[in-house]
Amino acid sequence: MHLLPIPQAHEVLLWAVKAAISDLQTEIGHTDQQAMREDLQKRKEILSVIFARLGFSGNQPQSL
């Protein structure tokens, strides 16, 4: 996946997605409403796919 021409952009994007996944995991653990938990879990799954695609793009080293 090629998104940004700036060399550091890939690393920063990986860091931001990883942080968002971590934040969602915490929020899921603190949410009582089932519907909200399911929505947060879906968002986390989507971000996990994005993280995997960014991390294994082969274009940039993985340094997280």
KEDOLUM-85820 format. One record per residue: x, y, z of N, C-alpha, C, O, CB in turn; residue in three letters. Coordinates in Angstrom, 3 decimals. Glycine has a CB too. Layout:
# residues N
pt n.x X&n.y Y&n.z Z&ca.x X&ca.y Y&ca.z Z&c.x X&c.y Y&c.z Z&o.x X&o.y Y&o.z Z&cb.x X&cb.y Y&cb.z Z&marba ALA
...
//
This chain:
# residues 64
pt n.x 0.858&n.y -1.165&n.z 0.000&ca.x 0.000&ca.y 0.000&ca.z 0.000&c.x 0.904&c.y 1.228&c.z 0.000&o.x 1.737&o.y 1.393&o.z 0.892&cb.x -0.976&cb.y -0.003&cb.z 1.228&marba MET
pt n.x 0.743&n.y 2.068&n.z -0.978&ca.x 1.557&ca.y 3.274&ca.z -1.091&c.x 0.662&c.y 4.487&c.z -0.908&o.x -0.180&o.y 4.784&o.z -1.756&cb.x 2.294&cb.y 3.332&cb.z -2.457&marba HIS
pt n.x 0.849&n.y 5.185&n.z 0.200&ca.x -0.014&ca.y 6.316&ca.z 0.496&c.x 0.684&c.y 7.658&c.z 0.437&o.x 0.189&o.y 8.595&o.z -0.190&cb.x -0.612&cb.y 6.141&cb.z 1.831&marba LEU
pt n.x 1.833&n.y 7.757&n.z 1.088&ca.x 2.487&ca.y 9.036&ca.z 1.237&c.x 3.943&c.y 8.964&c.z 0.793&o.x 4.633&o.y 7.993&o.z 1.104&cb.x 2.395&cb.y 9.506&cb.z 2.676&marba LEU
pt n.x 4.426&n.y 9.985&n.z 0.064&ca.x 5.806&ca.y 9.956&ca.z -0.410&c.x 6.834&c.y 10.306&c.z 0.670&o.x 8.029&o.y 10.114&o.z 0.445&cb.x 5.956&cb.y 10.902&cb.z -1.561&marba PRO
pt n.x 6.421&n.y 10.798&n.z 1.804&ca.x 7.339&ca.y 11.180&ca.z 2.866&c.x 7.827&c.y 9.911&c.z 3.566&o.x 7.003&o.y 9.121&o.z 4.028&cb.x 6.654&cb.y 12.156&cb.z 3.877&marba ILE
pt n.x 9.137&n.y 9.692&n.z 3.660&ca.x 9.660&ca.y 8.453&ca.z 4.252&c.x 9.150&c.y 8.173&c.z 5.664&o.x 8.819&o.y 7.029&o.z 5.976&cb.x 11.156&cb.y 8.506&cb.z 4.278&marba PRO
pt n.x 9.081&n.y 9.170&n.z 6.509&ca.x 8.649&ca.y 8.966&ca.z 7.877&c.x 7.142&c.y 8.783&c.z 7.991&o.x 6.662&o.y 8.331&o.z 9.031&cb.x 9.085&cb.y 10.121&cb.z 8.725&marba GLN
pt n.x 6.395&n.y 9.115&n.z 6.968&ca.x 4.934&ca.y 9.038&ca.z 7.019&c.x 4.460&c.y 7.608&c.z 7.280&o.x 3.504&o.y 7.401&o.z 8.027&cb.x 4.331&cb.y 9.560&cb.z 5.710&marba ALA
pt n.x 5.106&n.y 6.641&n.z 6.685&ca.x 4.716&ca.y 5.244&ca.z 6.853&c.x 4.849&c.y 4.831&c.z 8.323&o.x 3.942&o.y 4.220&o.z 8.889&cb.x 5.580&cb.y 4.326&cb.z 5.953&marba HIS
pt n.x 5.982&n.y 5.171&n.z 8.926&ca.x 6.211&ca.y 4.819&ca.z 10.320&c.x 5.218&c.y 5.532&c.z 11.244&o.x 4.700&o.y 4.935&o.z 12.187&cb.x 7.646&cb.y 5.163&cb.z 10.720&marba GLU
pt n.x 4.963&n.y 6.795&n.z 10.970&ca.x 4.020&ca.y 7.563&ca.z 11.793&c.x 2.607&c.y 7.007&c.z 11.640&o.x 1.864&o.y 6.919&o.z 12.617&cb.x 4.050&cb.y 9.062&cb.z 11.407&marba VAL
pt n.x 2.239&n.y 6.636&n.z 10.429&ca.x 0.911&ca.y 6.070&ca.z 10.198&c.x 0.763&c.y 4.728&c.z 10.926&o.x -0.279&o.y 4.466&o.z 11.526&cb.x 0.656&cb.y 5.891&cb.z 8.684&marba LEU
pt n.x 1.781&n.y 3.890&n.z 10.878&ca.x 1.745&ca.y 2.630&ca.z 11.627&c.x 1.570&c.y 2.889&c.z 13.118&o.x 0.767&o.y 2.233&o.z 13.781&cb.x 3.027&cb.y 1.819&cb.z 11.379&marba LEU
pt n.x 2.326&n.y 3.850&n.z 13.639&ca.x 2.238&ca.y 4.194&ca.z 15.062&c.x 0.833&c.y 4.677&c.z 15.421&o.x 0.284&o.y 4.285&o.z 16.450&cb.x 3.276&cb.y 5.273&cb.z 15.421&marba TRP
pt n.x 0.249&n.y 5.533&n.z 14.569&ca.x -1.080&ca.y 6.086&ca.z 14.848&c.x -2.159&c.y 5.003&c.z 14.826&o.x -3.050&o.y 4.996&o.z 15.675&cb.x -1.420&cb.y 7.180&cb.z 13.833&marba ALA
pt n.x -2.081&n.y 4.099&n.z 13.867&ca.x -3.059&ca.y 3.020&ca.z 13.783&c.x -2.908&c.y 2.089&c.z 14.979&o.x -3.906&o.y 1.662&o.z 15.560&cb.x -2.898&cb.y 2.236&cb.z 12.462&marba VAL
pt n.x -1.670&n.y 1.770&n.z 15.353&ca.x -1.435&ca.y 0.905&ca.z 16.513&c.x -1.982&c.y 1.560&c.z 17.783&o.x -2.582&o.y 0.882&o.z 18.617&cb.x 0.077&cb.y 0.602&cb.z 16.672&marba LYS
pt n.x -1.783&n.y 2.855&n.z 17.937&ca.x -2.301&ca.y 3.574&ca.z 19.105&c.x -3.827&c.y 3.564&c.z 19.124&o.x -4.436&o.y 3.404&o.z 20.181&cb.x -1.784&cb.y 5.019&cb.z 19.116&marba ALA
pt n.x -4.441&n.y 3.735&n.z 17.960&ca.x -5.905&ca.y 3.716&ca.z 17.882&c.x -6.449&c.y 2.339&c.z 18.252&o.x -7.471&o.y 2.240&o.z 18.931&cb.x -6.377&cb.y 4.110&cb.z 16.468&marba ALA
pt n.x -5.781&n.y 1.285&n.z 17.816&ca.x -6.193&ca.y -0.080&ca.z 18.165&c.x -6.115&c.y -0.270&c.z 19.675&o.x -7.031&o.y -0.827&o.z 20.280&cb.x -5.308&cb.y -1.131&cb.z 17.439&marba ILE
pt n.x -5.042&n.y 0.182&n.z 20.277&ca.x -4.870&ca.y 0.070&ca.z 21.717&c.x -5.959&c.y 0.841&c.z 22.465&o.x -6.529&o.y 0.343&o.z 23.436&cb.x -3.488&cb.y 0.578&cb.z 22.124&marba SER
pt n.x -6.237&n.y 2.047&n.z 22.010&ca.x -7.287&ca.y 2.860&ca.z 22.637&c.x -8.655&c.y 2.194&c.z 22.522&o.x -9.443&o.y 2.201&o.z 23.468&cb.x -7.333&cb.y 4.253&cb.z 22.001&marba ASP
pt n.x -8.926&n.y 1.620&n.z 21.353&ca.x -10.207&ca.y 0.934&ca.z 21.169&c.x -10.322&c.y -0.272&c.z 22.093&o.x -11.394&o.y -0.532&o.z 22.640&cb.x -10.373&cb.y 0.494&cb.z 19.710&marba LEU
pt n.x -9.232&n.y -1.008&n.z 22.272&ca.x -9.263&ca.y -2.166&ca.z 23.161&c.x -9.621&c.y -1.743&c.z 24.577&o.x -10.413&o.y -2.407&o.z 25.245&cb.x -7.912&cb.y -2.893&cb.z 23.149&marba GLN
pt n.x -9.044&n.y -0.650&n.z 25.031&ca.x -9.363&ca.y -0.124&ca.z 26.361&c.x -10.821&c.y 0.294&c.z 26.438&o.x -11.506&o.y -0.004&o.z 27.416&cb.x -8.455&cb.y 1.064&cb.z 26.705&marba THR
pt n.x -11.295&n.y 0.982&n.z 25.413&ca.x -12.680&ca.y 1.455&ca.z 25.388&c.x -13.657&c.y 0.273&c.z 25.364&o.x -14.696&o.y 0.313&o.z 26.024&cb.x -12.914&cb.y 2.367&cb.z 24.163&marba GLU
pt n.x -13.328&n.y -0.765&n.z 24.615&ca.x -14.175&ca.y -1.959&ca.z 24.558&c.x -14.317&c.y -2.552&c.z 25.963&o.x -15.406&o.y -2.955&o.z 26.372&cb.x -13.583&cb.y -3.015&cb.z 23.572&marba ILE
pt n.x -13.206&n.y -2.598&n.z 26.687&ca.x -13.222&ca.y -3.154&ca.z 28.033&c.x -14.039&c.y -2.341&c.z 29.027&o.x -14.499&o.y -2.877&o.z 30.036&cb.x -11.828&cb.y -3.278&cb.z 28.532&marba GLY
pt n.x -14.222&n.y -1.063&n.z 28.755&ca.x -14.956&ca.y -0.191&ca.z 29.676&c.x -16.390&c.y 0.100&c.z 29.235&o.x -17.099&o.y 0.861&o.z 29.893&cb.x -14.217&cb.y 1.104&cb.z 29.832&marba HIS
pt n.x -16.816&n.y -0.500&n.z 28.132&ca.x -18.149&ca.y -0.232&ca.z 27.591&c.x -19.120&c.y -1.321&c.z 28.016&o.x -18.865&o.y -2.511&o.z 27.828&cb.x -18.104&cb.y -0.128&cb.z 26.056&marba THR
pt n.x -20.240&n.y -0.892&n.z 28.594&ca.x -21.256&ca.y -1.835&ca.z 29.064&c.x -22.297&c.y -2.172&c.z 28.004&o.x -22.812&o.y -3.290&o.z 27.979&cb.x -21.944&cb.y -1.275&cb.z 30.278&marba ASP
pt n.x -22.612&n.y -1.224&n.z 27.134&ca.x -23.656&ca.y -1.447&ca.z 26.133&c.x -23.147&c.y -2.397&c.z 25.042&o.x -22.120&o.y -2.142&o.z 24.414&cb.x -24.111&cb.y -0.102&cb.z 25.510&marba GLN
pt n.x -23.874&n.y -3.482&n.z 24.832&ca.x -23.463&ca.y -4.501&ca.z 23.864&c.x -23.343&c.y -3.941&c.z 22.448&o.x -22.382&o.y -4.247&o.z 21.742&cb.x -24.451&cb.y -5.654&cb.z 23.874&marba GLN
pt n.x -24.303&n.y -3.127&n.z 22.030&ca.x -24.269&ca.y -2.574&ca.z 20.668&c.x -23.029&c.y -1.701&c.z 20.467&o.x -22.393&o.y -1.753&o.z 19.414&cb.x -25.548&cb.y -1.752&cb.z 20.386&marba ALA
pt n.x -22.694&n.y -0.913&n.z 21.461&ca.x -21.521&ca.y -0.051&ca.z 21.376&c.x -20.239&c.y -0.888&c.z 21.361&o.x -19.303&o.y -0.586&o.z 20.621&cb.x -21.498&cb.y 0.944&cb.z 22.551&marba MET
pt n.x -20.205&n.y -1.938&n.z 22.181&ca.x -19.045&ca.y -2.830&ca.z 22.196&c.x -18.834&c.y -3.476&c.z 20.829&o.x -17.703&o.y -3.576&o.z 20.353&cb.x -19.216&cb.y -3.913&cb.z 23.272&marba ARG
pt n.x -19.916&n.y -3.909&n.z 20.203&ca.x -19.818&ca.y -4.541&ca.z 18.891&c.x -19.310&c.y -3.556&c.z 17.845&o.x -18.499&o.y -3.918&o.z 16.994&cb.x -21.174&cb.y -5.104&cb.z 18.468&marba GLU
pt n.x -19.784&n.y -2.316&n.z 17.905&ca.x -19.324&ca.y -1.290&ca.z 16.974&c.x -17.833&c.y -1.015&c.z 17.163&o.x -17.086&o.y -0.919&o.z 16.190&cb.x -20.132&cb.y 0.004&cb.z 17.160&marba ASP
pt n.x -17.411&n.y -0.891&n.z 18.404&ca.x -15.996&ca.y -0.655&ca.z 18.691&c.x -15.137&c.y -1.833&c.z 18.236&o.x -14.038&o.y -1.638&o.z 17.717&cb.x -15.791&cb.y -0.403&cb.z 20.188&marba LEU
pt n.x -15.637&n.y -3.052&n.z 18.429&ca.x -14.905&ca.y -4.242&ca.z 18.006&c.x -14.747&c.y -4.278&c.z 16.483&o.x -13.687&o.y -4.647&o.z 15.979&cb.x -15.620&cb.y -5.510&cb.z 18.495&marba GLN
pt n.x -15.798&n.y -3.896&n.z 15.749&ca.x -15.715&ca.y -3.851&ca.z 14.285&c.x -14.675&c.y -2.828&c.z 13.843&o.x -13.900&o.y -3.079&o.z 12.920&cb.x -17.090&cb.y -3.512&cb.z 13.671&marba LYS
pt n.x -14.664&n.y -1.678&n.z 14.505&ca.x -13.680&ca.y -0.650&ca.z 14.170&c.x -12.259&c.y -1.155&c.z 14.428&o.x -11.347&o.y -0.916&o.z 13.637&cb.x -13.945&cb.y 0.633&cb.z 14.983&marba ARG
pt n.x -12.096&n.y -1.851&n.z 15.538&ca.x -10.787&ca.y -2.405&ca.z 15.878&c.x -10.342&c.y -3.427&c.z 14.831&o.x -9.176&o.y -3.447&o.z 14.437&cb.x -10.825&cb.y -3.053&cb.z 17.274&marba LYS
pt n.x -11.257&n.y -4.262&n.z 14.387&ca.x -10.936&ca.y -5.261&ca.z 13.373&c.x -10.504&c.y -4.604&c.z 12.064&o.x -9.551&o.y -5.052&o.z 11.427&cb.x -12.136&cb.y -6.174&cb.z 13.129&marba GLU
pt n.x -11.203&n.y -3.543&n.z 11.665&ca.x -10.850&ca.y -2.820&ca.z 10.441&c.x -9.465&c.y -2.199&c.z 10.574&o.x -8.647&o.y -2.293&o.z 9.659&cb.x -11.898&cb.y -1.730&cb.z 10.130&marba ILE
pt n.x -9.205&n.y -1.565&n.z 11.715&ca.x -7.885&ca.y -0.968&ca.z 11.937&c.x -6.792&c.y -2.035&c.z 11.975&o.x -5.669&o.y -1.784&o.z 11.538&cb.x -7.876&cb.y -0.163&cb.z 13.242&marba LEU
pt n.x -7.106&n.y -3.208&n.z 12.488&ca.x -6.126&ca.y -4.299&ca.z 12.522&c.x -5.756&c.y -4.745&c.z 11.111&o.x -4.595&o.y -5.047&o.z 10.838&cb.x -6.674&cb.y -5.491&cb.z 13.322&marba SER
pt n.x -6.732&n.y -4.785&n.z 10.225&ca.x -6.465&ca.y -5.137&ca.z 8.828&c.x -5.594&c.y -4.061&c.z 8.178&o.x -4.641&o.y -4.374&o.z 7.465&cb.x -7.794&cb.y -5.310&cb.z 8.041&marba VAL
pt n.x -5.924&n.y -2.809&n.z 8.425&ca.x -5.131&ca.y -1.704&ca.z 7.883&c.x -3.697&c.y -1.783&c.z 8.405&o.x -2.742&o.y -1.622&o.z 7.646&cb.x -5.768&cb.y -0.339&cb.z 8.254&marba ILE
pt n.x -3.555&n.y -2.033&n.z 9.711&ca.x -2.229&ca.y -2.138&ca.z 10.308&c.x -1.427&c.y -3.264&c.z 9.649&o.x -0.254&o.y -3.086&o.z 9.321&cb.x -2.340&cb.y -2.377&cb.z 11.824&marba PHE
pt n.x -2.053&n.y -4.400&n.z 9.462&ca.x -1.368&ca.y -5.537&ca.z 8.835&c.x -0.945&c.y -5.206&c.z 7.409&o.x 0.163&o.y -5.546&o.z 6.993&cb.x -2.275&cb.y -6.778&cb.z 8.837&marba ALA
pt n.x -1.810&n.y -4.552&n.z 6.671&ca.x -1.468&ca.y -4.195&ca.z 5.282&c.x -0.336&c.y -3.181&c.z 5.238&o.x 0.548&o.y -3.275&o.z 4.387&cb.x -2.698&cb.y -3.632&cb.z 4.550&marba ARG
pt n.x -0.354&n.y -2.230&n.z 6.130&ca.x 0.726&ca.y -1.245&ca.z 6.185&c.x 2.028&c.y -1.882&c.z 6.633&o.x 3.095&o.y -1.576&o.z 6.100&cb.x 0.359&cb.y -0.101&cb.z 7.122&marba LEU
pt n.x 1.937&n.y -2.760&n.z 7.605&ca.x 3.131&ca.y -3.379&ca.z 8.161&c.x 3.811&c.y -4.349&c.z 7.233&o.x 5.023&o.y -4.546&o.z 7.324&cb.x 2.791&cb.y -4.071&cb.z 9.409&marba GLY
pt n.x 3.061&n.y -4.959&n.z 6.345&ca.x 3.615&ca.y -5.966&ca.z 5.450&c.x 3.618&c.y -5.512&c.z 3.998&o.x 3.581&o.y -6.332&o.z 3.081&cb.x 2.839&cb.y -7.250&cb.z 5.579&marba PHE
pt n.x 3.661&n.y -4.209&n.z 3.799&ca.x 3.634&ca.y -3.689&ca.z 2.423&c.x 4.919&c.y -3.992&c.z 1.660&o.x 4.938&o.y -3.996&o.z 0.430&cb.x 3.397&cb.y -2.189&cb.z 2.438&marba SER
pt n.x 5.991&n.y -4.244&n.z 2.408&ca.x 7.259&ca.y -4.533&ca.z 1.750&c.x 8.004&c.y -3.286&c.z 1.316&o.x 9.163&o.y -3.377&o.z 0.910&cb.x 7.025&cb.y -5.405&cb.z 0.565&marba GLY
pt n.x 7.378&n.y -2.136&n.z 1.390&ca.x 7.998&ca.y -0.895&ca.z 0.964&c.x 8.840&c.y -0.247&c.z 2.053&o.x 9.828&o.y 0.429&o.z 1.765&cb.x 6.946&cb.y 0.063&cb.z 0.506&marba ASN
pt n.x 8.450&n.y -0.451&n.z 3.292&ca.x 9.099&ca.y 0.223&ca.z 4.400&c.x 9.451&c.y -0.790&c.z 5.480&o.x 8.771&o.y -1.808&o.z 5.611&cb.x 8.198&cb.y 1.334&cb.z 4.967&marba GLN
pt n.x 10.485&n.y -0.536&n.z 6.246&ca.x 10.793&ca.y -1.435&ca.z 7.358&c.x 9.761&c.y -1.299&c.z 8.465&o.x 9.180&o.y -0.232&o.z 8.664&cb.x 12.194&cb.y -1.153&cb.z 7.908&marba PRO
pt n.x 9.544&n.y -2.388&n.z 9.175&ca.x 8.633&ca.y -2.367&ca.z 10.308&c.x 9.434&c.y -2.025&c.z 11.542&o.x 10.345&o.y -2.762&o.z 11.919&cb.x 7.893&cb.y -3.724&cb.z 10.477&marba GLN
pt n.x 9.105&n.y -0.916&n.z 12.171&ca.x 9.873&ca.y -0.502&ca.z 13.339&c.x 8.951&c.y -0.062&c.z 14.454&o.x 9.054&o.y 1.058&o.z 14.955&cb.x 10.837&cb.y 0.621&cb.z 12.980&marba SER
pt n.x 8.050&n.y -0.947&n.z 14.840&ca.x 7.164&ca.y -0.624&ca.z 15.965&c.x 7.481&c.y -1.503&c.z 17.092&o.x 6.855&o.y -1.405&o.z 18.148&cb.x 5.700&cb.y -0.755&cb.z 15.599&marba LEU
//
